């Protein structure tokens, strides 16, 4: 069975992707956490290998995207924000938010433009590990596509930040938005896995109008808190057929990305609040099942209808992450648990190879670059490991006085890294 991700096939105008000069969506050119061609530095600190550091307006956890000489990201300007208990969670409650897209020149760190997209009075609160600008946008050769979940969705031009269209697809997140966007042909794919509404939809990327909409598989149980999910979709091709795959509470399902018609589904148990994005390799999909019996699960991605009893290849509860996405390269799968336990396993069998506790908690997705695994912690420490069947740390790099939730972008010789307050260009 021949499988490949589809980003390059549909965005051929990004002629520099092969040279590591673009990072157009969550987890890189192919949404797989692998930075092909990038040669980032091994070591850095507050004073070493920092080309520039710029303060960013507002707060957000969306990853920076790169197109040519510019970085793009979303952010939220909050007014009178307080930390309060919201239902079963601690959350940020604010009087109002102003949601923006912004562009930074990565040659010098100067902000080129920033565009106000939405204003919301008394918005839904967000979890203390979340933000009002968490979903990572996507870009093509002309536009940036930004989604803020319940707060709104918008398209702006790359060159000037001019608004092309805006729309809103409301839902009850309970703890804020989290699912990143995905482009496919002329479609913008969005997940809406809330407590009240649960569907996947495709908008016309030129107009923002709905092209198709498909309800998610039905979930068991009356507690709507266990119905939500925050995972991000992935598109790949297998045997000449494109598949759009997105986990949600209790299920993972595959769809025809052109029409939204469901191909197959697998019940993964009672898991909910999934946040990690799946990976595809070895004719299998790898995903995490979220809270309540959290597991890493490998499934075969062929079949039709409900293939729960036939297509689960392996699953493991050992140190499974909830927020950081696993990364798969050849027949090895690497991940880091939210608590900071780094792991390696055989991707075909699930057999553990090694695990080791790293400093601090981890929420950013691991990235593979230059035969190294980069793991960035919540408090700003990036551990660099050599890929292989032995735990071999190469460097531990610390940035002081910062919080990192966003997955970094790796382009050329540089890392573009977003903290809670700043954007960095890390380069030797």
Residue pairs with C-beta under 8 A, 6 or more apart in sequence:
1 238
1 239
1 283
1 302
2 237
2 238
2 239
3 236
3 237
3 238
3 280
3 281
3 283
3 301
4 236
4 237
5 30
5 31
5 32
5 234
5 235
5 236
5 237
5 280
6 184
6 235
6 236
6 237
6 242
7 24
7 25
7 29
7 30
7 31
7 235
8 14
8 17
8 29
8 30
9 237
10 183
10 184
10 185
11 17
11 24
11 140
11 141
11 183
13 140
13 141
14 22
14 24
14 29
14 67
14 141
16 22
16 68
17 24
17 29
18 36
18 37
19 37
19 412
20 35
20 36
20 37
20 38
20 39
20 410
20 411
20 412
21 66
21 68
21 411
21 412
22 29
22 66
22 67
22 68
22 411
23 29
23 35
23 64
23 65
23 66
23 409
23 410
23 411
23 416
24 65
24 66
24 67
24 138
24 139
24 140
24 183
25 31
25 65
25 136
25 138
25 139
25 180
25 181
25 182
25 183
26 63
26 136
26 138
26 180
26 181
26 182
26 232
26 277
26 365
26 407
27 33
27 63
27 277
27 325
27 365
27 367
27 407
28 34
28 35
28 367
28 409
28 410
29 36
31 182
31 232
31 234
31 235
31 277
32 279
32 280
32 281
32 327
32 328
33 279
33 325
33 327
33 365
33 366
33 367
33 368
33 407
34 327
34 329
34 367
34 368
34 369
35 367
35 368
35 369
35 370
35 410
35 411
38 369
38 370
38 410
38 411
38 412
38 413
39 369
39 370
39 412
39 413
40 369
40 370
40 374
40 410
40 413
40 414
40 415
40 426
40 427
41 49
41 413
41 415
41 426
41 427
41 428
42 372
42 384
42 394
42 395
43 49
43 384
43 395
43 397
44 50
44 397
44 399
44 426
45 397
45 398
45 399
46 398
46 399
46 400
49 426
49 427
49 428
50 424
50 425
50 426
51 109
51 414
51 425
51 426
51 427
52 108
52 109
52 424
52 425
53 109
53 422
53 423
53 424
53 425
54 104
54 109
54 110
54 111
54 422
54 423
55 421
55 422
56 73
56 75
56 102
56 104
56 418
56 421
56 422
56 423
57 75
57 77
57 100
57 102
57 114
58 75
58 76
58 77
58 78
58 98
58 100
58 133
59 75
59 76
59 78
59 131
59 132
59 133
59 420
60 73
60 74
60 75
60 76
60 131
60 132
60 133
60 134
60 406
60 418
61 130
61 131
61 133
61 134
61 405
61 406
62 73
62 74
62 75
62 133
62 134
62 135
62 136
62 137
62 180
62 406
62 418
63 73
63 136
63 180
63 406
63 407
63 408
63 409
63 418
64 71
64 72
64 73
64 104
64 406
64 408
64 409
64 416
64 417
64 418
64 423
65 71
65 72
65 73
65 136
65 137
65 138
65 139
65 144
65 409
66 72
66 106
66 409
66 411
66 416
67 139
67 141
67 158
69 105
69 106
69 107
70 103
70 104
70 105
70 106
70 112
70 158
71 103
71 104
71 106
71 409
71 416
71 423
72 101
72 102
72 103
72 104
72 137
72 139
72 144
72 158
73 101
73 102
73 104
73 137
73 418
73 423
74 99
74 100
74 101
74 102
74 133
74 135
74 137
74 146
74 148
75 99
75 100
75 101
75 102
75 133
76 97
76 98
76 99
76 100
76 131
76 132
76 133
76 148
77 97
77 98
77 99
77 100
78 92
78 94
78 96
78 97
78 132
79 94
79 95
79 96
79 97
80 94
80 95
80 96
81 92
81 93
81 94
82 92
82 93
82 94
83 90
83 91
83 92
83 93
83 128
84 90
84 91
84 93
84 125
85 91
86 93
86 125
86 174
86 175
87 174
87 225
88 225
89 127
89 128
89 174
89 175
90 127
90 128
91 125
91 126
91 127
91 128
91 175
91 176
92 125
92 126
92 127
92 128
92 130
93 125
94 123
94 125
94 132
95 121
95 122
96 119
96 120
96 121
96 122
96 123
97 118
97 119
97 120
97 123
97 132
97 151
98 116
98 118
98 119
99 116
99 117
99 118
99 119
99 120
99 132
99 133
99 148
99 151
99 152
100 114
100 115
100 116
100 117
101 114
101 115
101 117
101 137
101 144
101 146
101 154
101 156
101 161
102 111
102 113
102 114
102 115
102 161
103 111
103 112
103 113
103 114
103 158
103 161
104 110
104 111
104 112
104 423
105 111
105 112
106 411
106 414
106 416
106 425
109 423
109 425
113 160
113 161
114 161
115 156
115 161
115 162
115 163
117 146
117 148
117 152
117 154
117 156
117 163
117 166
118 148
118 151
118 152
118 154
118 166
120 151
120 152
123 132
123 150
123 151
124 150
124 151
124 172
124 173
124 174
124 176
125 175
125 176
126 132
126 134
126 173
126 175
126 176
126 177
127 175
127 176
129 323
129 363
129 405
130 175
130 176
130 177
130 178
131 176
131 405
132 148
132 151
132 176
132 177
133 148
134 176
134 177
134 178
134 405
135 146
135 147
135 148
135 149
135 177
135 178
135 179
135 180
135 181
135 232
136 180
136 181
136 232
136 406
136 407
137 144
137 145
137 146
137 147
137 180
137 181
138 144
138 145
138 180
138 181
138 182
138 183
138 188
139 145
139 158
139 183
140 183
140 205
141 158
142 157
142 158
143 155
143 156
143 157
143 158
143 164
143 205
144 155
144 156
144 157
144 158
144 161
145 153
145 154
145 155
145 181
145 183
145 188
145 205
146 153
146 154
146 155
146 156
146 181
147 153
147 177
147 179
147 180
147 181
147 190
148 177
149 171
149 173
149 176
149 177
149 178
149 179
150 168
150 169
150 170
150 171
150 172
150 173
150 177
150 194
151 168
151 177
152 166
152 167
152 168
153 166
153 167
153 168
153 169
153 188
153 190
153 203
153 208
154 163
154 164
154 165
154 166
154 167
154 208
155 163
155 164
155 165
155 166
155 188
155 205
155 208
156 162
156 163
156 164
157 164
164 206
165 207
165 208
166 208
167 203
167 208
169 190
169 192
169 201
171 192
171 194
171 195
171 196
171 197
172 194
172 195
172 196
172 197
172 224
173 194
173 195
173 228
173 230
174 194
174 195
174 225
174 228
175 228
175 273
177 230
178 230
178 231
178 275
179 190
179 191
179 193
179 229
179 230
179 231
179 232
179 233
180 232
180 277
181 188
181 189
181 190
182 188
182 189
182 232
182 233
182 234
182 235
182 244
183 189
183 205
184 202
184 235
184 242
184 244
184 257
185 257
185 258
186 204
186 205
186 206
187 202
187 203
187 204
187 205
187 211
187 257
187 258
188 202
188 203
188 204
188 205
188 208
189 200
189 201
189 202
189 233
189 235
189 244
189 257
190 200
190 201
190 202
190 203
191 200
191 229
191 231
191 232
191 233
191 246
191 248
192 198
192 199
192 200
192 201
193 216
193 227
193 228
193 229
193 230
193 231
193 248
193 249
194 227
194 228
195 224
195 225
195 227
195 228
196 224
198 215
198 216
198 219
198 227
198 248
198 249
199 213
199 214
199 215
199 216
200 213
200 214
200 216
200 233
200 244
200 246
200 255
200 260
201 210
201 212
201 213
201 214
201 260
202 210
202 211
202 212
202 213
202 257
202 260
203 209
203 210
203 211
204 210
204 211
212 259
212 260
213 260
214 255
214 260
214 261
214 262
216 248
216 251
216 253
217 248
217 250
217 251
217 253
217 265
217 267
219 226
219 227
219 249
219 250
219 251
220 250
221 227
221 270
225 272
226 249
226 270
226 272
226 292
227 249
227 272
228 249
228 272
228 273
229 247
229 248
229 249
229 272
229 273
229 274
229 290
230 273
230 274
230 275
231 246
231 247
231 248
231 274
231 275
231 276
231 277
231 278
231 287
231 290
232 246
232 277
233 244
233 245
233 246
233 277
234 244
234 245
234 246
234 277
234 278
234 279
234 280
235 242
235 243
235 244
235 245
235 257
236 242
236 243
236 245
236 280
236 301
237 243
238 283
238 301
238 302
239 302
242 256
242 257
242 258
243 254
243 255
243 256
243 257
243 263
243 301
244 254
244 255
244 256
244 257
245 252
245 253
245 254
245 255
245 278
245 280
245 285
245 301
246 252
246 253
246 255
246 278
247 253
247 268
247 274
247 278
247 287
247 288
247 289
247 290
248 274
249 271
249 272
249 273
249 274
249 290
250 267
250 268
250 269
250 270
250 271
250 272
251 265
251 266
251 267
251 268
252 265
252 266
252 268
252 278
252 285
252 287
252 297
252 299
253 262
253 263
253 264
253 265
253 266
254 262
254 263
254 264
254 265
254 301
255 261
255 262
255 263
256 262
256 263
263 303
263 304
264 301
264 302
264 303
264 304
264 305
264 306
264 307
264 311
265 305
265 306
265 307
265 308
266 299
266 306
266 307
266 308
266 311
266 312
267 306
267 308
268 287
268 289
268 295
268 297
269 289
269 292
269 293
269 295
270 292
270 293
271 289
271 290
271 291
271 292
271 293
271 294
271 295
272 290
272 291
272 292
273 290
273 291
273 322
274 287
274 288
274 289
274 290
274 322
275 288
275 290
275 322
275 323
276 287
276 288
276 321
276 322
276 323
276 324
276 325
276 326
276 365
277 325
277 365
278 285
278 286
278 287
278 325
279 285
279 286
279 287
279 325
279 326
279 327
279 328
279 333
280 286
280 301
280 328
281 328
281 329
281 330
281 347
282 328
282 331
282 347
282 348
283 300
283 301
283 302
284 298
284 299
284 300
284 301
284 313
284 347
284 348
285 298
285 299
285 300
285 301
286 296
286 297
286 298
286 326
286 328
286 333
286 347
287 296
287 297
287 299
288 294
288 295
288 296
288 297
288 320
288 321
288 322
288 325
288 326
289 295
289 296
289 297
289 320
290 322
291 322
293 317
294 317
294 320
294 321
294 322
295 315
295 316
295 317
295 320
296 315
296 316
296 320
296 321
296 326
296 333
296 335
296 350
297 312
297 314
297 315
298 312
298 313
298 314
298 315
298 347
298 350
299 311
299 312
299 313
300 307
300 311
300 313
301 311
302 311
303 310
303 311
313 348
313 350
314 349
314 350
315 350
316 345
316 350
316 352
318 343
318 352
318 355
319 335
319 337
319 341
319 343
319 355
320 335
320 337
321 335
321 336
321 337
321 338
321 362
322 338
323 338
323 363
324 335
324 336
324 337
324 338
324 362
324 363
324 364
324 365
324 366
325 335
325 365
325 366
326 333
326 334
326 335
326 366
327 333
327 334
327 335
327 365
327 366
327 367
327 368
327 373
328 334
328 347
329 368
329 387
330 347
331 346
331 347
331 348
332 344
332 345
332 346
332 347
332 353
332 387
332 389
333 344
333 345
333 346
333 347
334 342
334 343
334 344
334 366
334 368
334 373
334 387
335 342
335 343
335 366
336 342
336 343
336 358
336 362
336 366
336 375
337 343
337 362
338 361
338 362
338 363
339 357
339 361
339 362
340 357
340 358
340 359
340 360
340 361
340 362
340 377
341 355
341 356
341 357
341 358
342 355
342 356
342 357
342 358
342 373
342 375
342 383
342 385
342 391
343 352
343 354
343 355
344 352
344 353
344 354
344 355
344 389
344 391
345 351
345 352
345 353
346 353
353 389
354 389
354 390
354 391
355 391
356 391
358 375
358 377
358 381
358 383
359 377
359 379
359 381
359 383
359 396
360 377
360 378
360 379
360 381
361 377
361 378
361 379
362 375
362 376
362 377
362 378
363 378
363 404
363 405
364 376
364 377
364 404
364 405
364 406
364 407
364 408
365 407
366 373
366 374
366 375
367 373
367 374
367 407
367 408
367 410
368 374
368 387
369 410
371 386
371 387
372 384
372 385
372 386
372 387
372 394
373 384
373 385
373 386
373 387
374 382
374 383
374 384
374 408
374 410
374 415
375 382
375 383
375 384
375 385
376 382
376 404
376 407
376 408
376 417
377 383
377 404
378 403
378 404
378 405
379 402
379 403
379 404
380 398
380 399
380 400
380 401
380 402
380 403
380 404
380 419
381 396
381 397
381 398
381 399
382 396
382 397
383 393
383 395
383 396
383 397
384 393
384 394
384 395
384 396
384 397
385 391
385 392
385 393
385 394
386 392
386 393
386 394
399 417
399 419
399 424
402 419
402 420
402 421
402 422
403 419
403 420
404 417
404 418
404 419
404 420
405 420
406 417
406 418
406 419
408 415
408 416
408 417
408 418
409 415
409 416
409 417
410 416
413 427
413 428
414 425
414 426
414 427
415 424
415 425
415 426
415 427
416 423
416 424
416 425
416 426
417 423
417 424
417 426
418 424
